[in-house]
């Protein structure tokens, strides 16, 4: 079990083909279910599991400790079908260095649960097409370790998916969304815990981004951020509506989505105003 400030490993086999990094908040009631679903794989490539506290610095350390040729990142609120590891291994028998999959909702059928799911994972729900794209879910993404090692070594602020992917894109690395890879996610957050987390994540993202761009670009982001809410709402609605499923739940969720994108936009505004800072927040 992970303890504050450390990572821990549960290892099966020797010279693993796949490393699965499970990010956790520490006091986590769902972690045992997540690990149990990984242990119940019907066909198991040689694999190891690393449980790490969900901070950029410790996730980077987990990547550094990983021994598998494939390194997958998820979180403790996810549940895996029994053939997931084998499908992941097969998916990486390709030219794609970064591969992500679908994320389905497995939480309660409440407006808040669906709204938080649509906010974070709407683009990754089924049905979906297999396509080459860098837009991948943060809790269902995997890497060929050899393809990302150099980029990870240069990340002084820890693992941040969005910045790592931008760096890999510039290097010409290929990304794949493969809907044959599917996980389900429980709903661990209340309305206020999600809203606070959304604000915090946006603030940290914008602060980190501010440290990577020119002052002029930072000021441009700052003055245009108030226009974000309608754009973000449109993107979330469009991503789900085009799938032709869960439309009724999507419509019911709209008032909550409006609130959530407003929290996100306020977080970005605060982050650009504050500027670059190291953080222990969720990447």
C-alpha positions in Angstrom: 0.0 0.0 0.0 1.3 3.4 -0.9 2.3 5.7 2.0 2.7 9.5 1.9 5.8 10.5 0.0 6.6 7.1 -1.3 5.7 4.5 -3.9 5.3 0.8 -3.3 5.4 -2.2 -5.7 3.5 -5.4 -6.0 5.5 -7.5 -8.5 4.6 -10.8 -10.2 7.0 -12.5 -12.5 10.5 -11.5 -13.7 11.4 -9.0 -16.4 7.8 -7.7 -16.7 6.4 -6.9 -20.2 3.9 -4.4 -18.7 4.1 -2.0 -15.7 0.8 -0.6 -14.5 1.1 2.5 -12.3 -1.9 3.1 -10.1 -2.3 6.6 -8.9 -4.0 7.0 -5.5 -4.9 9.7 -3.1 -3.6 7.6 -0.2 -6.7 6.9 2.0 -8.5 5.2 -0.8 -11.5 2.8 -0.4 -11.4 1.8 -4.0 -7.8 0.8 -4.3 -8.3 -2.9 -3.3 -11.0 -3.3 -6.0 -8.8 -1.8 -8.6 -5.8 -4.1 -7.7 -8.1 -7.1 -7.5 -9.4 -6.5 -11.1 -5.8 -6.4 -12.3 -5.0 -9.6 -10.4 -7.9 -11.4 -12.1 -6.6 -11.2 -15.6 -7.4 -14.5 -17.5 -4.3 -14.1 -19.7 -1.4 -12.4 -17.8 1.6 -11.1 -19.6 4.5 -10.7 -17.2 3.5 -7.7 -15.2 4.2 -5.5 -12.2 2.0 -3.0 -10.4 3.3 0.2 -8.9 1.0 2.1 -6.5 2.0 5.8 -6.2 0.5 8.8 -4.5 -1.0 11.0 -7.2 1.5 13.9 -7.4 3.6 14.8 -10.4 6.9 14.1 -8.6 5.9 10.7 -7.3 4.3 9.6 -10.6 7.6 10.5 -12.3 9.4 8.4 -9.8 7.0 5.6 -10.5 7.8 5.8 -14.2 11.5 5.8 -13.4 11.1 2.6 -11.3 9.0 0.9 -14.0 10.7 -2.1 -15.6 8.1 -3.0 -18.2 8.6 -2.3 -21.9 5.0 -0.9 -21.7 4.1 1.5 -18.9 0.4 2.1 -18.3 -1.0 4.8 -16.0 -4.4 4.6 -14.4 -6.0 5.6 -11.0 -7.4 3.6 -8.2 -11.1 4.3 -9.1 -10.8 2.2 -12.2 -11.8 -1.4 -12.8 -10.3 -3.6 -15.5 -11.9 -6.4 -17.6 -10.2 -9.8 -17.3 -8.6 -9.5 -20.8 -7.3 -5.9 -20.5 -3.6 -6.6 -19.9 -3.4 -9.0 -22.9 -5.3 -6.6 -25.2 -2.9 -3.8 -24.1 0.2 -5.9 -24.9 -1.2 -6.7 -28.3 -2.1 -3.1 -29.0 1.5 -2.1 -28.5 2.6 -4.6 -31.2 2.4 -1.6 -33.5 4.2 1.6 -34.5 2.3 3.6 -31.9 4.3 4.7 -28.9 1.4 6.1 -26.8 -2.0 4.2 -26.7 -5.1 5.1 -24.8 -8.5 3.5 -24.5 -12.2 4.0 -23.6 -13.4 4.9 -20.2 -17.0 3.9 -19.3 -19.1 5.1 -16.4 -19.8 2.6 -13.5 -21.0 5.0 -10.9 -24.5 5.9 -9.6 -27.1 7.1 -12.0 -27.3 10.6 -10.5 -27.0 13.9 -12.4 -23.8 14.8 -10.4 -22.2 11.5 -11.2 -22.9 11.7 -14.9 -21.9 15.4 -15.1 -18.5 14.7 -13.6 -18.1 11.8 -15.9 -19.0 13.8 -19.0 -16.7 16.6 -17.8 -13.6 14.4 -17.6 -14.3 11.4 -19.9 -17.1 12.2 -22.3 -14.7 12.0 -25.4 -13.6 8.6 -24.3 -17.0 6.9 -23.8 -18.2 4.2 -26.2 -19.1 4.0 -29.0 -15.9 5.4 -30.4 -13.7 5.0 -33.5 -10.1 3.8 -33.5 -8.1 6.8 -34.5 -4.7 8.4 -34.4 -5.0 11.2 -31.9 -3.0 12.7 -28.9 -6.3 13.2 -27.0 -6.2 10.4 -24.5 -7.7 9.9 -21.0 -5.3 10.5 -18.2 -6.5 7.4 -16.3 -6.2 5.1 -19.4 -3.0 5.8 -21.2 0.1 3.7 -21.9 3.6 4.2 -23.3 6.4 2.3 -24.8 9.0 3.1 -22.1 11.8 3.4 -24.6 9.9 6.1 -26.5 9.3 8.4 -23.5 12.4 7.9 -21.3 14.3 11.0 -22.6 11.2 13.2 -22.2 10.6 12.0 -18.7 14.2 12.6 -17.8 13.8 16.3 -18.8 10.6 16.9 -16.8 11.9 18.6 -13.7 8.5 19.3 -12.4 7.3 15.7 -12.5 4.9 13.8 -14.7 2.3 16.1 -16.3 0.4 14.2 -19.1 -0.5 17.2 -21.1 3.0 18.6 -21.2 4.6 15.2 -21.9 2.3 14.7 -24.8 3.0 18.1 -26.2 6.7 17.3 -26.1 6.2 13.9 -27.7 4.1 15.4 -30.5 6.9 17.8 -31.3 9.2 14.8 -31.6 6.9 13.1 -34.1 5.7 10.3 -31.7 2.5 8.6 -32.8 -0.6 8.4 -30.5 -3.5 6.0 -30.8 -7.0 5.8 -29.3 -8.1 2.2 -29.4 -11.7 1.6 -28.2 -11.0 -2.2 -28.0 -9.3 -1.2 -24.7 -12.0 -0.5 -22.2 -12.0 0.2 -18.5 -14.8 1.4 -16.2 -14.5 4.1 -13.6 -16.4 4.4 -10.3 -17.7 7.9 -9.3 -15.6 8.9 -6.2 -16.5 12.6 -6.0 -19.3 14.8 -4.7 -20.4 18.0 -6.4 -18.1 20.2 -4.3 -15.1 17.9 -4.3 -15.2 17.7 -8.1 -15.7 21.5 -8.4 -12.8 22.2 -6.1 -10.6 19.7 -7.8 -11.5 21.1 -11.2 -10.5 24.6 -10.1 -7.3 23.3 -8.6 -6.3 21.3 -11.7 -7.0 24.2 -14.0 -5.0 26.6 -11.8 -2.0 24.3 -11.7 -2.2 23.6 -15.4 -2.3 27.3 -16.3 0.5 28.1 -13.8 2.8 25.5 -15.3 1.9 26.6 -18.8 2.7 30.2 -17.9 6.2 29.1 -17.1 6.7 27.6 -20.5 5.5 30.4 -22.7 6.6 34.0 -23.4 5.1 36.9 -21.3 3.1 38.0 -24.4 1.6 34.5 -24.8 0.8 34.4 -21.0 -1.0 37.7 -21.2 -2.9 36.6 -24.2 -4.1 33.5 -22.4 -5.0 35.6 -19.4 -7.2 38.1 -21.2 -8.9 35.4 -23.3 -9.7 33.0 -20.4 -13.0 34.7 -19.5 -14.3 33.5 -22.9 -13.5 29.8 -22.1 -16.8 28.7 -20.4 -19.0 28.6 -23.6 -16.2 27.0 -25.6 -15.5 24.3 -23.0 -19.3 23.6 -22.6 -19.6 23.3 -26.4 -16.8 20.8 -26.6 -18.2 18.6 -23.8 -21.7 18.6 -25.3 -20.5 17.9 -28.8 -18.2 15.1 -27.7 -21.1 13.2 -26.1 -24.0 14.2 -28.4 -22.2 12.9 -31.5 -22.1 9.4 -29.9 -25.9 9.2 -30.0 -26.0 7.6 -26.5 -26.8 9.0 -23.1 -28.3 12.2 -24.7 -31.1 12.5 -22.0 -28.5 12.3 -19.2 -26.4 14.8 -21.0 -29.2 17.3 -21.3 -30.0 16.9 -17.6 -26.4 17.5 -16.8 -26.1 20.8 -18.7 -26.6 23.1 -15.6 -24.0 21.2 -13.7 -21.6 21.3 -16.7 -22.0 25.0 -16.9 -20.9 25.3 -13.3 -18.0 22.9 -13.8 -16.6 24.7 -16.9 -16.9 28.0 -15.0 -14.8 26.6 -12.1 -12.3 25.3 -14.6 -12.1 28.7 -16.4 -11.7 30.5 -13.1 -8.9 28.2 -12.2 -7.1 28.9 -15.4 -7.5 32.6 -14.9 -6.0 32.3 -11.4 -3.2 30.2 -12.7 -2.2 32.5 -15.5 -2.3 35.4 -13.1 -0.2 33.6 -10.5 2.4 32.3 -13.0 4.7 29.3 -12.9 5.0 27.4 -9.7 5.9 23.9 -8.7 2.9 21.9 -7.5 1.9 18.6 -5.9 -1.5 18.7 -7.4 -3.0 16.1 -9.7 -1.5 16.3 -13.3 
